[in-house]
Amino acid sequence: MANQGPAYYSPYPAATYEGVITPPEGKALLLEDVVDEETAMREIAKQMLTKENATIFPGPQVLYAWSDEAKRKATLIKEMAEVLNANMIPMYDYRPKYPKIDAEIEINPNHPNLTIWENKIKAAIFIGVHCHYANVALKIVRAETDCYTIAMCALSGHEDAMATIRDQHASDLEKFIKIAKEVKSELGV
């Protein structure tokens, strides 16, 4: 009997169906492998510095000044984009606005896979995106694009990203920026 149900609607099953789970505290995930956080940060920097149209997708948790931590992260994400030579496409608000949607304005924030296709993005960092939205978006992007997806999550990470770092706070972003500068120098880009 053929596989049935929502998990098989996509041609590429969700990572959990392949046995991939989020990393334990203090660790990160690269594809299916649990690695040290610094190893993941170096690989993330390399991917972002060498892939076409590298883009950072900051979400509402870092776009709005709702806490001192959010303000600090926003400043660091801007610096991170500069170090990585990355574009930024903010995801201000991705709540459905039914029954009336202005598709020209709303479609990109609500459907990052379409944004990735349209802009030919080959590496992307999702940061400050609410976990419930990131989980869905990363599954779609994983199944339907060739983009190397990265989740920098303040909580437990996302198994459907090709790389995920968990428990990310401002101090961790500072560490990542330092590592990204080292990798950039090593690559000579």
Helices and strands as residue ranges (DSSP letters): G 6-8, G 15-18, E 27-30, E 33-36, H 37-50, E 55-58, H 60-63, H 68-84, E 87-88, H 103-110, H 112-119, E 123-127, H 131-144, E 148-152, E 163-165, H 170-187
